[in-house]
Amino acid sequence: LGTPGELHPKAARRLEAPAGVFLFQLEVEQVVAVARLEPKAAPLGKFPTVFRDLAVVVPQALANEAIRAVILEVGAPLVEDASVFDVYVGAPIPEGQKNVAYALRYRSAERTLTDEEVGAAHARIVAQVNSRLGGSLRS
């Protein structure tokens, strides 16, 4: 659908742009061909959302979407969404591992969730990510 690339340092200096600027070119016809152009909306929830973060250390080769899929499956029906907000590789994370942090959004359509309900669901998610994906909770 397109091509990304870093702006050559000489061109960046000539344009007085900072070093490390990336550009991209999109093939608009191809993007439009695969785009979903229908607006998608959902009503606002009546009950409050509970936010929890989850940081797990997993094998580096494991796709972030695989972790998200387990979170959503195990957390159903209370987990509305799970979004990656950080991925870290390096010390003190062991070689071949990565730390992935998710923002989880819990909500019920029928009532306000209690801390105990969210805590129990969160614990189930951690246990399943650990057992199914070889992860460990980041401390």
Salt bridges, closest charged atoms under 4 A:
GLU65 OE2 - ARG68 NH1 3.41
GLU73 OE1 - ARG132 NH2 2.93
GLU80 OE1 - ARG105 NE 2.97
GLU80 OE2 - ARG107 NE 2.94
ASP81 OD1 - ARG68 NH2 2.71
GLU117 OE2 - ARG111 NH1 2.78
